[in-house]
Amino acid sequence: MIVVFDASVLIYIIDENAPAPKDAATGLPVPQCKERVEHLINELQKDGAKIVIPTPALGEVLVRATDAPKLLSQLTSSKHFKVAAFEEKAAVEFSLMQRTRTTKPTSSRTKAKFDDQIVAIARVERATVIYSDDADIAKLAGPSVTVIGMASLPLPPAPPSATPKPPDLFDSIQEEPPQPGA
């Protein structure tokens, strides 16, 4: 499986204090975003998935990274991550998206082009899922790519609690104290 992380998800890898997006269903901030992303990465790694990070999304995140060279080194040296550049094939996909666009985007042209580049890279990489909280990316992805937001990511399972020791059958037997003179 090949998946793509947008900056709106990738940010939780580097900034545990990043503000949580609002859950569309409740209107409240999504709780435990960092834990959700870490759990997602662990599950994807177990499944042998390739996590693609488009360079436009990486650029957004590196702006907020306290140690950008270290983060970049970790991502590029991991067998689970692939940093994918906006190269020739993605440029062709991008141009096709621009030509077939029937409505004007509601966001700024710069943001729309950024989002289009991310979706173009996802298509070129043959991703089946984009993890993103960006509604514009969800609109652009179309039916061939599923977009999953933060609120839809499962929480990690609760750690196993310390289970109490089962009672010993002999605990319930009360010994009678020895009788004097016996």
N, C-alpha and C positions, 0 to 999 in steps of 0.2 A: 504494500500500500504506500502511496505517495501522498503526503499532506503538505499544506503550506501554512506557515504562521505569519500573520499580518503583525504590524507593529502594535496593534491594540491588544494582542495576546503576548507577544514577545517581550513587551515591556516588563511583565511580572517576573521574568527571569533575572532582570538586573535591578529592579527597583521594587522592593517589597512594600514601599509606601506609596506606590502609584495609586491614584484615585480609582476606585472601582466604578465600572460602568453601571448604568441603571438597568435593572431587569425590566424588560418591556411589559412583562405580565404583572409585576407588582409596583413598578415605579420606584422601588427602593434599590439602593446600591447592592450589587452582587457581593455576598460575603465570601471571604477566604479565596480571593482570586489567585494569589501566589500558590496556595496549596492545590487548587484545582489544576493550575498549569503544570506544577511539578508532578501531580498524579497522572495527568495526561501524557506528559513526556515519558514517565516510567512505563505506562501501559503501551505507548507506541513503540518504545524500545523493546519491550517484551515481545511484541508482535513483529519485530523486524522492520518496522515502517521507516521510510526515509522522510525526514522533516526538512522541507525546503524553506529557506529564508530568502525572499526576494531582496535584492540589493536596495530598492527604494524603501522597503520596510526596515532593513538593517540600518540604513542611514538615519531614519527617524529615531531609532532606539539608541544609536551610538551618540547622538547629541546629549542624551541624558545619562550615559554611562560614566561612572567615576573613573573607571580604568578601561577605556575603549580598546587599547591594544590587547589587553589580557582577554577581554570578552571575545574579540575577533579571533584570537589565537585558539581559544577553547572551542568556538563554533567550527572553525575551519579544520581543526585537528580531530574532531569527533567523527566517528563512522556513522553516527545517527543523523547528523545535520549536513545539509548541503547549502552553501550560499550560492544562489543562482543570480547571475548578472542579467541585466536587460541588454541582450545581445541581438544579433541579426534575426533569428527566428522569432524572438519576442517582439522585435520591432515590426516584423511583418504581421504578426497576430494583432499587435496594437493598431496598426494601420487599418486592418480589416474591421476591428471594433469601431474605430472612428468613422469609417465609411458607412457602416450599417446602423449607426446610432440614429434613432428616429426622434428622440426627444432631447431637449437641452437638459444638461445636468442641473440640479438645484444647487449644488455646491460650486465653489470657485473652479475656474478652468484649471488652475494649477493642481488643486486637489484631485479633480476628476482625472487629469492626465496621470497623476501619481497612482490613483486607484486602478486605472486602466492598465498601467504598466505591471502592477502586482498581479492582476487577473491574467494578463497576457503571459507572464512568466509561469503562472500556475498551469495554464493550458499547455504551454510548450513542454513543461516538465511532466505533463500527464497526471497532474494531481486530481484526486477524486474529492478531496475535502480542503476547504480553506477555513482555518480557525481565525475568526475576526468578529469584532463587535461593530464594524463599520457598515452601516446600512447601505451605503453606496456600493461597497464591494459585493454585498449580497445581491443587489440589483444587477450588477454587471456580470456576475459569475454565470448566470443563466442556469438552465436545468441540468447541464452536464456536470456541474461542480456543486457539491453541497457546502453551504456556509454554516458553520456552527459558532454560536456566540458563547461568551463566558458563562451566562446563566444556565446554559445547557450542559456545561461540563460537570461531570459528577465530582462530588467531594471524595477525598481519599477515605478508605474505610477507617473506622475508628480503631485505634490501637487495641490489641487484646488487653482486657482489664485483668488485673490479678484475680484469678478465680479462687474463691475460698476453698480450703481443703475440705473434701467431703467428710462428713462426720464418721468417726470410727464407731463401729457397732458396739464396741465395748465401752464407749464413753457413756452410754445410757445406763449401764449396769452400775448400780451403786453397791459398793462393798459395805457389808455391815461391819461396824467396828468390832474388834475382838471382845468377847465377853470376859469379865474378870473371873478368874478361877477356872477358865476352861482349858 
